[in-house]
Amino acid sequence: MTLKNGPIIQFVDFSYAYSGTSFSALKSVDLLVEKGTFVGFTGPTGAGKTTLIKP
């Protein structure tokens, strides 16, 4: 795949767990966002949307 503008965000097999918990808030996420695109995240409560966009 050739990207015209290049990626500004890229995750490959990314996982995240909050300290003190026994489960992953995000597990095996692959995400590529190209410069100049708009992205929306939707899903049920507890799906990891806020965790994914936290700085």
mmJSON file of the N, C-alpha and C atoms, coordinates in Angstrom:
{"data_MODEL":{"atom_site":{
"group_PDB":["ATOM","ATOM","ATOM","ATOM","ATOM","ATOM","ATOM","ATOM","ATOM","ATOM","ATOM","ATOM","ATOM","ATOM","ATOM","ATOM","ATOM","ATOM","ATOM","ATOM","ATOM","ATOM","ATOM","ATOM","ATOM","ATOM","ATOM","ATOM","ATOM","ATOM","ATOM","ATOM","ATOM","ATOM","ATOM","ATOM","ATOM","ATOM","ATOM","ATOM","ATOM","ATOM","ATOM","ATOM","ATOM","ATOM","ATOM","ATOM","ATOM","ATOM","ATOM","ATOM","ATOM","ATOM","ATOM","ATOM","ATOM","ATOM","ATOM","ATOM","ATOM","ATOM","ATOM","ATOM","ATOM","ATOM","ATOM","ATOM","ATOM","ATOM","ATOM","ATOM","ATOM","ATOM","ATOM","ATOM","ATOM","ATOM","ATOM","ATOM","ATOM","ATOM","ATOM","ATOM","ATOM","ATOM","ATOM","ATOM","ATOM","ATOM","ATOM","ATOM","ATOM","ATOM","ATOM","ATOM","ATOM","ATOM","ATOM","ATOM","ATOM","ATOM","ATOM","ATOM","ATOM","ATOM","ATOM","ATOM","ATOM","ATOM","ATOM","ATOM","ATOM","ATOM","ATOM","ATOM","ATOM","ATOM","ATOM","ATOM","ATOM","ATOM","ATOM","ATOM","ATOM","ATOM","ATOM","ATOM","ATOM","ATOM","ATOM","ATOM","ATOM","ATOM","ATOM","ATOM","ATOM","ATOM","ATOM","ATOM","ATOM","ATOM","ATOM","ATOM","ATOM","ATOM","ATOM","ATOM","ATOM","ATOM","ATOM","ATOM","ATOM","ATOM","ATOM","ATOM","ATOM","ATOM","ATOM","ATOM","ATOM","ATOM","ATOM","ATOM","ATOM"],
"id":[1,2,3,4,5,6,7,8,9,10,11,12,13,14,15,16,17,18,19,20,21,22,23,24,25,26,27,28,29,30,31,32,33,34,35,36,37,38,39,40,41,42,43,44,45,46,47,48,49,50,51,52,53,54,55,56,57,58,59,60,61,62,63,64,65,66,67,68,69,70,71,72,73,74,75,76,77,78,79,80,81,82,83,84,85,86,87,88,89,90,91,92,93,94,95,96,97,98,99,100,101,102,103,104,105,106,107,108,109,110,111,112,113,114,115,116,117,118,119,120,121,122,123,124,125,126,127,128,129,130,131,132,133,134,135,136,137,138,139,140,141,142,143,144,145,146,147,148,149,150,151,152,153,154,155,156,157,158,159,160,161,162,163,164,165],
"type_symbol":["N","C","C","N","C","C","N","C","C","N","C","C","N","C","C","N","C","C","N","C","C","N","C","C","N","C","C","N","C","C","N","C","C","N","C","C","N","C","C","N","C","C","N","C","C","N","C","C","N","C","C","N","C","C","N","C","C","N","C","C","N","C","C","N","C","C","N","C","C","N","C","C","N","C","C","N","C","C","N","C","C","N","C","C","N","C","C","N","C","C","N","C","C","N","C","C","N","C","C","N","C","C","N","C","C","N","C","C","N","C","C","N","C","C","N","C","C","N","C","C","N","C","C","N","C","C","N","C","C","N","C","C","N","C","C","N","C","C","N","C","C","N","C","C","N","C","C","N","C","C","N","C","C","N","C","C","N","C","C","N","C","C","N","C","C"],
"label_atom_id":["N","CA","C","N","CA","C","N","CA","C","N","CA","C","N","CA","C","N","CA","C","N","CA","C","N","CA","C","N","CA","C","N","CA","C","N","CA","C","N","CA","C","N","CA","C","N","CA","C","N","CA","C","N","CA","C","N","CA","C","N","CA","C","N","CA","C","N","CA","C","N","CA","C","N","CA","C","N","CA","C","N","CA","C","N","CA","C","N","CA","C","N","CA","C","N","CA","C","N","CA","C","N","CA","C","N","CA","C","N","CA","C","N","CA","C","N","CA","C","N","CA","C","N","CA","C","N","CA","C","N","CA","C","N","CA","C","N","CA","C","N","CA","C","N","CA","C","N","CA","C","N","CA","C","N","CA","C","N","CA","C","N","CA","C","N","CA","C","N","CA","C","N","CA","C","N","CA","C","N","CA","C","N","CA","C","N","CA","C","N","CA","C"],
"label_alt_id":[null,null,null,null,null,null,null,null,null,null,null,null,null,null,null,null,null,null,null,null,null,null,null,null,null,null,null,null,null,null,null,null,null,null,null,null,null,null,null,null,null,null,null,null,null,null,null,null,null,null,null,null,null,null,null,null,null,null,null,null,null,null,null,null,null,null,null,null,null,null,null,null,null,null,null,null,null,null,null,null,null,null,null,null,null,null,null,null,null,null,null,null,null,null,null,null,null,null,null,null,null,null,null,null,null,null,null,null,null,null,null,null,null,null,null,null,null,null,null,null,null,null,null,null,null,null,null,null,null,null,null,null,null,null,null,null,null,null,null,null,null,null,null,null,null,null,null,null,null,null,null,null,null,null,null,null,null,null,null,null,null,null,null,null,null],
"label_comp_id":["MET","MET","MET","THR","THR","THR","LEU","LEU","LEU","LYS","LYS","LYS","ASN","ASN","ASN","GLY","GLY","GLY","PRO","PRO","PRO","ILE","ILE","ILE","ILE","ILE","ILE","GLN","GLN","GLN","PHE","PHE","PHE","VAL","VAL","VAL","ASP","ASP","ASP","PHE","PHE","PHE","SER","SER","SER","TYR","TYR","TYR","ALA","ALA","ALA","TYR","TYR","TYR","SER","SER","SER","GLY","GLY","GLY","THR","THR","THR","SER","SER","SER","PHE","PHE","PHE","SER","SER","SER","ALA","ALA","ALA","LEU","LEU","LEU","LYS","LYS","LYS","SER","SER","SER","VAL","VAL","VAL","ASP","ASP","ASP","LEU","LEU","LEU","LEU","LEU","LEU","VAL","VAL","VAL","GLU","GLU","GLU","LYS","LYS","LYS","GLY","GLY","GLY","THR","THR","THR","PHE","PHE","PHE","VAL","VAL","VAL","GLY","GLY","GLY","PHE","PHE","PHE","THR","THR","THR","GLY","GLY","GLY","PRO","PRO","PRO","THR","THR","THR","GLY","GLY","GLY","ALA","ALA","ALA","GLY","GLY","GLY","LYS","LYS","LYS","THR","THR","THR","THR","THR","THR","LEU","LEU","LEU","ILE","ILE","ILE","LYS","LYS","LYS","PRO","PRO","PRO"],
"label_asym_id":["A","A","A","A","A","A","A","A","A","A","A","A","A","A","A","A","A","A","A","A","A","A","A","A","A","A","A","A","A","A","A","A","A","A","A","A","A","A","A","A","A","A","A","A","A","A","A","A","A","A","A","A","A","A","A","A","A","A","A","A","A","A","A","A","A","A","A","A","A","A","A","A","A","A","A","A","A","A","A","A","A","A","A","A","A","A","A","A","A","A","A","A","A","A","A","A","A","A","A","A","A","A","A","A","A","A","A","A","A","A","A","A","A","A","A","A","A","A","A","A","A","A","A","A","A","A","A","A","A","A","A","A","A","A","A","A","A","A","A","A","A","A","A","A","A","A","A","A","A","A","A","A","A","A","A","A","A","A","A","A","A","A","A","A","A"],
"label_entity_id":["1","1","1","1","1","1","1","1","1","1","1","1","1","1","1","1","1","1","1","1","1","1","1","1","1","1","1","1","1","1","1","1","1","1","1","1","1","1","1","1","1","1","1","1","1","1","1","1","1","1","1","1","1","1","1","1","1","1","1","1","1","1","1","1","1","1","1","1","1","1","1","1","1","1","1","1","1","1","1","1","1","1","1","1","1","1","1","1","1","1","1","1","1","1","1","1","1","1","1","1","1","1","1","1","1","1","1","1","1","1","1","1","1","1","1","1","1","1","1","1","1","1","1","1","1","1","1","1","1","1","1","1","1","1","1","1","1","1","1","1","1","1","1","1","1","1","1","1","1","1","1","1","1","1","1","1","1","1","1","1","1","1","1","1","1"],
"label_seq_id":[1,1,1,2,2,2,3,3,3,4,4,4,5,5,5,6,6,6,7,7,7,8,8,8,9,9,9,10,10,10,11,11,11,12,12,12,13,13,13,14,14,14,15,15,15,16,16,16,17,17,17,18,18,18,19,19,19,20,20,20,21,21,21,22,22,22,23,23,23,24,24,24,25,25,25,26,26,26,27,27,27,28,28,28,29,29,29,30,30,30,31,31,31,32,32,32,33,33,33,34,34,34,35,35,35,36,36,36,37,37,37,38,38,38,39,39,39,40,40,40,41,41,41,42,42,42,43,43,43,44,44,44,45,45,45,46,46,46,47,47,47,48,48,48,49,49,49,50,50,50,51,51,51,52,52,52,53,53,53,54,54,54,55,55,55],
"pdbx_PDB_ins_code":[null,null,null,null,null,null,null,null,null,null,null,null,null,null,null,null,null,null,null,null,null,null,null,null,null,null,null,null,null,null,null,null,null,null,null,null,null,null,null,null,null,null,null,null,null,null,null,null,null,null,null,null,null,null,null,null,null,null,null,null,null,null,null,null,null,null,null,null,null,null,null,null,null,null,null,null,null,null,null,null,null,null,null,null,null,null,null,null,null,null,null,null,null,null,null,null,null,null,null,null,null,null,null,null,null,null,null,null,null,null,null,null,null,null,null,null,null,null,null,null,null,null,null,null,null,null,null,null,null,null,null,null,null,null,null,null,null,null,null,null,null,null,null,null,null,null,null,null,null,null,null,null,null,null,null,null,null,null,null,null,null,null,null,null,null],
"Cartn_x":[0.84,0.0,0.892,0.602,1.335,0.456,0.973,0.224,0.653,-0.338,-0.025,0.595,0.043,0.487,1.297,1.386,2.119,1.266,1.558,0.779,1.121,0.103,0.362,0.139,-0.621,-0.828,-0.747,0.021,0.087,0.321,-0.57,-0.419,-0.389,0.514,0.572,0.592,-0.457,-0.591,-0.42,-1.056,-0.944,-1.922,-1.435,-2.283,-1.987,-2.984,-2.804,-3.64,-3.043,-3.757,-3.467,-4.496,-4.309,-3.646,-2.771,-2.094,-3.12,-2.884,-3.779,-4.985,-5.04,-6.157,-5.649,-6.545,-6.156,-6.605,-7.055,-7.494,-6.928,-6.883,-6.407,-7.567,-7.355,-8.358,-8.366,-7.19,-7.05,-6.186,-6.556,-5.804,-5.634,-4.394,-4.033,-4.682,-4.556,-5.141,-4.182,-4.692,-3.972,-4.722,-4.017,-4.656,-3.653,-4.1,-3.28,-4.161,-3.742,-4.465,-3.525,-3.954,-3.146,-3.429,-2.412,-2.547,-3.665,-4.504,-5.586,-6.887,-6.944,-8.187,-8.881,-10.164,-10.955,-11.363,-11.299,-11.605,-12.605,-13.588,-14.532,-14.478,-14.598,-14.594,-15.968,-16.572,-17.871,-17.808,-18.718,-18.781,-19.483,-19.757,-20.477,-19.61,-20.258,-19.564,-18.576,-17.354,-16.342,-15.545,-15.747,-15.049,-13.603,-13.241,-11.869,-11.675,-12.771,-12.67,-11.867,-12.182,-11.488,-10.039,-9.781,-8.405,-7.59,-8.171,-7.454,-7.066,-7.903,-7.62,-6.938,-6.698,-6.009,-4.593,-4.147,-2.763,-1.757],
"Cartn_y":[-1.172,0.0,1.245,2.18,3.44,4.543,5.285,6.381,7.692,8.509,9.782,10.775,10.851,11.858,11.287,10.006,9.383,9.257,8.275,8.082,9.144,9.581,10.454,9.697,8.619,7.719,6.3,5.468,4.075,3.19,2.212,1.184,-0.159,-1.019,-2.381,-3.33,-4.145,-5.118,-4.448,-3.298,-2.5,-2.998,-3.159,-3.541,-2.614,-2.419,-1.539,-2.051,-2.065,-2.442,-1.381,-0.946,-0.001,-0.718,-0.007,-0.627,-1.028,-2.147,-2.655,-3.419,-3.657,-4.422,-5.746,-6.67,-7.989,-8.214,-7.158,-7.317,-6.192,-6.428,-5.423,-4.524,-3.209,-2.267,-2.25,-2.437,-2.571,-3.794,-4.569,-5.787,-5.97,-6.034,-6.309,-5.336,-4.035,-3.01,-2.689,-2.708,-2.238,-1.011,0.109,1.346,2.164,2.687,3.581,4.76,5.968,7.174,8.019,8.311,9.097,10.584,11.391,12.837,13.329,14.212,14.788,14.015,12.917,12.148,12.445,12.189,12.319,10.928,10.691,9.376,9.535,8.667,8.624,7.25,7.222,5.958,5.757,4.64,4.308,2.917,2.648,1.332,1.409,0.279,0.242,0.75,1.053,1.447,0.362,0.781,-0.176,-0.794,-0.318,-0.903,-0.427,0.674,1.162,2.429,3.096,4.314,5.404,5.698,6.748,6.36,5.125,4.671,4.847,4.564,4.67,6.116,7.081,8.47,9.28,8.69,9.414,9.766,10.996,11.371,10.615],
"Cartn_z":[0.0,0.0,0.0,-0.889,-0.936,-0.384,0.573,1.175,0.544,0.145,-0.489,0.481,1.669,2.621,3.777,3.869,4.963,6.212,7.05,8.277,9.319,10.053,11.198,12.505,12.415,13.559,13.022,13.698,13.29,14.503,14.678,15.707,15.001,15.41,14.882,16.071,16.186,17.267,18.639,18.824,20.041,21.105,22.315,23.449,24.614,25.477,26.629,27.791,28.969,30.195,31.25,31.952,33.048,34.216,34.928,36.065,37.122,37.738,38.772,38.254,36.935,36.377,35.816,35.641,35.143,33.694,33.026,31.639,30.77,29.48,28.531,28.123,28.226,27.749,26.216,25.623,24.178,23.915,22.92,22.65,21.139,20.702,19.308,18.321,18.582,17.719,16.573,15.361,14.184,13.667,13.514,13.088,12.29,11.16,10.366,9.959,10.313,9.942,9.094,7.881,6.958,7.163,6.991,7.11,6.193,6.731,5.945,5.994,6.746,6.848,8.179,8.216,9.43,9.879,11.19,11.737,12.869,12.917,14.027,14.682,15.997,16.738,17.351,17.062,17.628,18.234,19.154,19.766,21.098,21.679,22.95,24.106,25.202,26.419,26.813,27.149,27.573,26.438,25.205,24.055,23.923,24.606,24.558,23.747,23.358,22.543,23.247,24.478,25.229,25.46,25.8,26.007,24.737,23.584,22.323,22.004,22.345,21.96,23.061,24.227,25.304,24.881,25.237,24.901,25.757],
"occupancy":[1.0,1.0,1.0,1.0,1.0,1.0,1.0,1.0,1.0,1.0,1.0,1.0,1.0,1.0,1.0,1.0,1.0,1.0,1.0,1.0,1.0,1.0,1.0,1.0,1.0,1.0,1.0,1.0,1.0,1.0,1.0,1.0,1.0,1.0,1.0,1.0,1.0,1.0,1.0,1.0,1.0,1.0,1.0,1.0,1.0,1.0,1.0,1.0,1.0,1.0,1.0,1.0,1.0,1.0,1.0,1.0,1.0,1.0,1.0,1.0,1.0,1.0,1.0,1.0,1.0,1.0,1.0,1.0,1.0,1.0,1.0,1.0,1.0,1.0,1.0,1.0,1.0,1.0,1.0,1.0,1.0,1.0,1.0,1.0,1.0,1.0,1.0,1.0,1.0,1.0,1.0,1.0,1.0,1.0,1.0,1.0,1.0,1.0,1.0,1.0,1.0,1.0,1.0,1.0,1.0,1.0,1.0,1.0,1.0,1.0,1.0,1.0,1.0,1.0,1.0,1.0,1.0,1.0,1.0,1.0,1.0,1.0,1.0,1.0,1.0,1.0,1.0,1.0,1.0,1.0,1.0,1.0,1.0,1.0,1.0,1.0,1.0,1.0,1.0,1.0,1.0,1.0,1.0,1.0,1.0,1.0,1.0,1.0,1.0,1.0,1.0,1.0,1.0,1.0,1.0,1.0,1.0,1.0,1.0,1.0,1.0,1.0,1.0,1.0,1.0],
"B_iso_or_equiv":[0.0,0.0,0.0,0.0,0.0,0.0,0.0,0.0,0.0,0.0,0.0,0.0,0.0,0.0,0.0,0.0,0.0,0.0,0.0,0.0,0.0,0.0,0.0,0.0,0.0,0.0,0.0,0.0,0.0,0.0,0.0,0.0,0.0,0.0,0.0,0.0,0.0,0.0,0.0,0.0,0.0,0.0,0.0,0.0,0.0,0.0,0.0,0.0,0.0,0.0,0.0,0.0,0.0,0.0,0.0,0.0,0.0,0.0,0.0,0.0,0.0,0.0,0.0,0.0,0.0,0.0,0.0,0.0,0.0,0.0,0.0,0.0,0.0,0.0,0.0,0.0,0.0,0.0,0.0,0.0,0.0,0.0,0.0,0.0,0.0,0.0,0.0,0.0,0.0,0.0,0.0,0.0,0.0,0.0,0.0,0.0,0.0,0.0,0.0,0.0,0.0,0.0,0.0,0.0,0.0,0.0,0.0,0.0,0.0,0.0,0.0,0.0,0.0,0.0,0.0,0.0,0.0,0.0,0.0,0.0,0.0,0.0,0.0,0.0,0.0,0.0,0.0,0.0,0.0,0.0,0.0,0.0,0.0,0.0,0.0,0.0,0.0,0.0,0.0,0.0,0.0,0.0,0.0,0.0,0.0,0.0,0.0,0.0,0.0,0.0,0.0,0.0,0.0,0.0,0.0,0.0,0.0,0.0,0.0,0.0,0.0,0.0,0.0,0.0,0.0],
"pdbx_formal_charge":[null,null,null,null,null,null,null,null,null,null,null,null,null,null,null,null,null,null,null,null,null,null,null,null,null,null,null,null,null,null,null,null,null,null,null,null,null,null,null,null,null,null,null,null,null,null,null,null,null,null,null,null,null,null,null,null,null,null,null,null,null,null,null,null,null,null,null,null,null,null,null,null,null,null,null,null,null,null,null,null,null,null,null,null,null,null,null,null,null,null,null,null,null,null,null,null,null,null,null,null,null,null,null,null,null,null,null,null,null,null,null,null,null,null,null,null,null,null,null,null,null,null,null,null,null,null,null,null,null,null,null,null,null,null,null,null,null,null,null,null,null,null,null,null,null,null,null,null,null,null,null,null,null,null,null,null,null,null,null,null,null,null,null,null,null],
"auth_seq_id":[1,1,1,2,2,2,3,3,3,4,4,4,5,5,5,6,6,6,7,7,7,8,8,8,9,9,9,10,10,10,11,11,11,12,12,12,13,13,13,14,14,14,15,15,15,16,16,16,17,17,17,18,18,18,19,19,19,20,20,20,21,21,21,22,22,22,23,23,23,24,24,24,25,25,25,26,26,26,27,27,27,28,28,28,29,29,29,30,30,30,31,31,31,32,32,32,33,33,33,34,34,34,35,35,35,36,36,36,37,37,37,38,38,38,39,39,39,40,40,40,41,41,41,42,42,42,43,43,43,44,44,44,45,45,45,46,46,46,47,47,47,48,48,48,49,49,49,50,50,50,51,51,51,52,52,52,53,53,53,54,54,54,55,55,55],
"auth_comp_id":["MET","MET","MET","THR","THR","THR","LEU","LEU","LEU","LYS","LYS","LYS","ASN","ASN","ASN","GLY","GLY","GLY","PRO","PRO","PRO","ILE","ILE","ILE","ILE","ILE","ILE","GLN","GLN","GLN","PHE","PHE","PHE","VAL","VAL","VAL","ASP","ASP","ASP","PHE","PHE","PHE","SER","SER","SER","TYR","TYR","TYR","ALA","ALA","ALA","TYR","TYR","TYR","SER","SER","SER","GLY","GLY","GLY","THR","THR","THR","SER","SER","SER","PHE","PHE","PHE","SER","SER","SER","ALA","ALA","ALA","LEU","LEU","LEU","LYS","LYS","LYS","SER","SER","SER","VAL","VAL","VAL","ASP","ASP","ASP","LEU","LEU","LEU","LEU","LEU","LEU","VAL","VAL","VAL","GLU","GLU","GLU","LYS","LYS","LYS","GLY","GLY","GLY","THR","THR","THR","PHE","PHE","PHE","VAL","VAL","VAL","GLY","GLY","GLY","PHE","PHE","PHE","THR","THR","THR","GLY","GLY","GLY","PRO","PRO","PRO","THR","THR","THR","GLY","GLY","GLY","ALA","ALA","ALA","GLY","GLY","GLY","LYS","LYS","LYS","THR","THR","THR","THR","THR","THR","LEU","LEU","LEU","ILE","ILE","ILE","LYS","LYS","LYS","PRO","PRO","PRO"],
"auth_asym_id":["A","A","A","A","A","A","A","A","A","A","A","A","A","A","A","A","A","A","A","A","A","A","A","A","A","A","A","A","A","A","A","A","A","A","A","A","A","A","A","A","A","A","A","A","A","A","A","A","A","A","A","A","A","A","A","A","A","A","A","A","A","A","A","A","A","A","A","A","A","A","A","A","A","A","A","A","A","A","A","A","A","A","A","A","A","A","A","A","A","A","A","A","A","A","A","A","A","A","A","A","A","A","A","A","A","A","A","A","A","A","A","A","A","A","A","A","A","A","A","A","A","A","A","A","A","A","A","A","A","A","A","A","A","A","A","A","A","A","A","A","A","A","A","A","A","A","A","A","A","A","A","A","A","A","A","A","A","A","A","A","A","A","A","A","A"],
"auth_atom_id":["N","CA","C","N","CA","C","N","CA","C","N","CA","C","N","CA","C","N","CA","C","N","CA","C","N","CA","C","N","CA","C","N","CA","C","N","CA","C","N","CA","C","N","CA","C","N","CA","C","N","CA","C","N","CA","C","N","CA","C","N","CA","C","N","CA","C","N","CA","C","N","CA","C","N","CA","C","N","CA","C","N","CA","C","N","CA","C","N","CA","C","N","CA","C","N","CA","C","N","CA","C","N","CA","C","N","CA","C","N","CA","C","N","CA","C","N","CA","C","N","CA","C","N","CA","C","N","CA","C","N","CA","C","N","CA","C","N","CA","C","N","CA","C","N","CA","C","N","CA","C","N","CA","C","N","CA","C","N","CA","C","N","CA","C","N","CA","C","N","CA","C","N","CA","C","N","CA","C","N","CA","C","N","CA","C","N","CA","C","N","CA","C"],
"pdbx_PDB_model_num":[1,1,1,1,1,1,1,1,1,1,1,1,1,1,1,1,1,1,1,1,1,1,1,1,1,1,1,1,1,1,1,1,1,1,1,1,1,1,1,1,1,1,1,1,1,1,1,1,1,1,1,1,1,1,1,1,1,1,1,1,1,1,1,1,1,1,1,1,1,1,1,1,1,1,1,1,1,1,1,1,1,1,1,1,1,1,1,1,1,1,1,1,1,1,1,1,1,1,1,1,1,1,1,1,1,1,1,1,1,1,1,1,1,1,1,1,1,1,1,1,1,1,1,1,1,1,1,1,1,1,1,1,1,1,1,1,1,1,1,1,1,1,1,1,1,1,1,1,1,1,1,1,1,1,1,1,1,1,1,1,1,1,1,1,1]
}}}
